Amino acid sequence: MQIYRAFTPDNAITGSIVVRLYHSGHKVRGYVRKIMPPGTDDAIFPGEEMAPEAAFRLARDHVRNAELKSIYVELAEGLQWNNAWGVLV
């Protein structure tokens, strides 16, 4: 089972990959971003909302050859973690 880390602004460093999950109507949707250096905007991949499973797959693809291997998860207010997505620590 995949292990993800809970995102906070203090624990993710430049180069970290973050999956942001949020409510869109009655569905949970997400997008993937890479934290860039201070003073610049984060890179968003691919720039559109997707199902959580697709967002996690995209994040795993981005960390496969990256120096930083951790994937962080940012949950929108009121959104509960689904254990089917993996383990959130």
Backbone torsions as a table, in degrees:
resi	resn	phi	psi	omega
1	MET	NA	137.2	-179.0
2	GLN	-70.6	138.8	177.4
3	ILE	-108.0	130.3	178.1
4	TYR	-119.9	156.5	178.8
5	ARG	-107.3	140.5	176.7
6	ALA	-69.9	128.8	-178.6
7	PHE	-80.2	135.7	164.2
8	THR	-136.9	153.6	179.7
9	PRO	-58.5	-21.2	-177.7
10	ASP	-89.1	-19.2	-173.4
11	ASN	-102.6	-12.6	-179.8
12	ALA	-102.0	133.4	-178.2
13	ILE	-106.2	170.7	177.5
14	THR	-52.4	132.2	-179.1
15	GLY	98.1	-11.4	179.5
16	SER	-68.4	145.9	175.2
17	ILE	-99.9	131.0	-176.9
18	VAL	-125.3	129.9	171.0
19	VAL	-99.1	119.0	178.4
20	ARG	-100.8	121.3	178.8
21	LEU	-110.6	141.1	-176.1
22	TYR	-154.8	167.0	176.4
23	HIS	-84.1	136.7	171.6
24	SER	-134.1	98.1	-171.5
25	GLY	67.4	-127.4	179.6
26	HIS	-97.7	8.9	-177.6
27	LYS	-112.7	156.5	170.6
28	VAL	-94.9	129.0	-179.8
29	ARG	-128.0	167.9	-179.4
30	GLY	-155.2	170.7	171.1
31	TYR	-147.6	164.9	-176.7
32	VAL	-115.9	137.8	176.9
33	ARG	-137.3	157.2	175.7
34	LYS	-114.3	129.1	-179.2
35	ILE	-74.3	125.1	-178.4
36	MET	-102.2	170.2	-179.4
37	PRO	-58.4	152.8	178.1
38	PRO	-53.6	141.0	179.7
39	GLY	91.3	-4.1	177.3
40	THR	-124.1	157.8	178.6
41	ASP	-77.4	146.6	175.3
42	ASP	-66.8	149.7	175.6
43	ALA	-82.6	131.6	-179.9
44	ILE	-111.9	129.6	179.5
45	PHE	-117.3	136.2	-22.7
46	PRO	-84.6	7.3	177.3
47	GLY	99.1	7.7	177.1
48	GLU	-135.6	157.6	-179.2
49	GLU	-74.0	150.4	179.6
50	MET	-147.7	168.6	176.5
51	ALA	-64.2	150.9	-178.8
52	PRO	-53.6	-42.6	-178.5
53	GLU	-60.8	-40.1	178.3
54	ALA	-68.0	-38.6	178.7
55	ALA	-65.0	-42.4	178.7
56	PHE	-66.4	-39.1	177.5
57	ARG	-61.8	-44.8	178.3
58	LEU	-62.6	-42.4	178.6
59	ALA	-62.3	-43.1	178.3
60	ARG	-62.5	-38.0	176.6
61	ASP	-62.0	-38.9	-178.6
62	HIS	-71.2	-32.3	-179.1
63	VAL	-89.1	-11.1	-177.2
64	ARG	-52.5	-46.7	-178.6
65	ASN	-109.7	14.5	-177.4
66	ALA	-89.2	159.4	176.2
67	GLU	-68.5	-40.7	178.4
68	LEU	-94.3	122.8	-174.3
69	LYS	-97.8	-12.4	-177.7
70	SER	-76.4	143.4	172.8
71	ILE	-113.1	127.1	179.8
72	TYR	-99.8	150.7	178.9
73	VAL	-123.7	128.4	176.3
74	GLU	-112.3	116.4	-179.4
75	LEU	-97.3	131.8	175.2
76	ALA	-64.3	156.2	-179.9
77	GLU	-53.7	130.6	177.5
78	GLY	85.5	-6.3	-179.1
79	LEU	-86.3	130.4	-180.0
80	GLN	-98.5	141.7	177.5
81	TRP	-67.4	138.6	176.8
82	ASN	-105.2	117.7	-178.0
83	ASN	-61.9	-15.8	175.8
84	ALA	-67.8	-19.7	179.8
85	TRP	-79.0	-21.2	-176.8
86	GLY	138.2	-157.5	-179.0
87	VAL	-110.2	128.6	178.3
88	LEU	-107.9	120.1	179.4
89	VAL	-114.5	NA	NA
